[in-house]
Amino acid sequence: MIVFDLLCASGHRFEGWFGSAADFASQRERGLLGCPSCGSARVERVPSATRANLGAEPPKPVQPAQPAKTPDMEGKDPFAIAQMLYSRMLDELLTKTEDVGKEFPAEARKIFYRESPERAIRGQATQEEHDELVDEGIPVARFPVPPKDSLN
């Protein structure tokens, strides 16, 4: 496996693991790569830090400092924190994607095969429709989203 540092068109930096450089190029050409932050399929490799082993003695491990606790989280219930984080993630998902409803499988295919403009979408798909998209190599993810009328 090889790890590449990647950058999307929106400036989000992340890493991807590939079997080879050719594997990365093939996945990018087929539109299989996507930014985990915004979903953009316009992904480029960027320079990454390298390490050369020149036979020198490795540095002694430094004990990492304990991370500072966020003041507003200290003493709060972990379940409440998890709910807050889920709420933030859900808000990002709902505000940065287009709801295409039950047309999700058809629209995902159109975007993947470049018949529709590239954009982040969400919608409904049956388990069978989801499995067919995955079998075609179309990158999709399932997220439980409550119905619109139950959102605050």
Secondary structure by P-SEA (a helix, b strand, c coil): cbbbbbbcccccccccccccaaaaaaaaaaccccccccccccccccccbbbbcccccccccccccccccccccccccaaaaaaaaaaaaaaaaaaaccccccaaaaaaaaaaacccccccbbbbbcaaaaaaaaaaccbbbbbbcccccccc
